[in-house]
Amino acid sequence: MGRNDRGESLVYHDFGNCYHFFGTEASLVFPQMKRLFYSDPAKAGWNHPITEQGVKVIREDPYVKEFRHFCKVILGEETPRISGEDGRRTLEVTLAVLRSAETEQPVSLI
C-alpha cells in the first residue's frame, strides 16, 4: 500500500512549502517541517530576525502508519487518537465544503 512495484512511494513529495501553520509563539511550515519563532519573545516583530529550526520527522508512508494504528485500536492495544465526535465533525465540514462548491453559496455550520 502506498508504493509501486519498484518500492517507490506513491505519495507525491514537494519540498516547497505549501502550508503555513501560524501560532502565537511559533509557526510551522510544511512539508519542510521548519519551526519559525523569535528567539527573544521581547524582540518580536518585523524589525527583528526570526529563528528557523528544523523539526525532526521520521518519514514513513502515512497510510501504512494510519492503518497500523487502526489495527492496534481494534485489537485494544491503543486508544483512538480522535473521537467519534471528531470524525463526525470532520465529515460535516467536508460535506459542507462540497455543498458550498456545488451551490456556489456559503454553508453555515451550527
Disulfide bonds with the S-S distance in Angstrom:
none
